[in-house]
């Protein structure tokens, strides 16, 4: 596991550098800085939920990683429904904070950023979860040991990139 942890640490370092490079955007729109921890944390949580469900089904012998597996698609749909709910609530909560501190960001802008980023991050989490679980299984490694660290780190990095790109696109043009 040590080599995996070293690689994952380097990936998270990249996310930190990306966040540092976005300092101007976050300084200009301070509410975005409030969204960063929740955005990244929720994305990793969504991936962890799906990874745990897939690992459990794998241990029970009830998953086949078949594209026609209806239960797999039901789990994926549940992740997207949860993401839509969570990221909508995040936008509303951040907008309310913005109302208290006098932010110029509108609810529409925050919903656009939160939902576009959040659903994209959910898609990344789904792909990372399926690939990490299946890859671990094929390599003969217990997915319970590998999937959550892999998925959370991948979602952290790509989630940060997606969030910052969507924020720039919505706010700067």
Secondary structure, DSSP 8 states (H G I E B T S, - for coil): -HHHHHHHHHHHHHHHHHHHHTHHHHHHSHHHHHHHHHHHHHHHHHHHHHHHHHHHHHHHT-----TT-HHHHHHHHHHHHHHHHHHHHHHHHHHHHHHHHT----HHHHHHHHHHHHHHHHHHHHHHHHHHHHHHHHTT--HHHHHHHHHHHHHHHHHHHHHHHHHHHHHT-
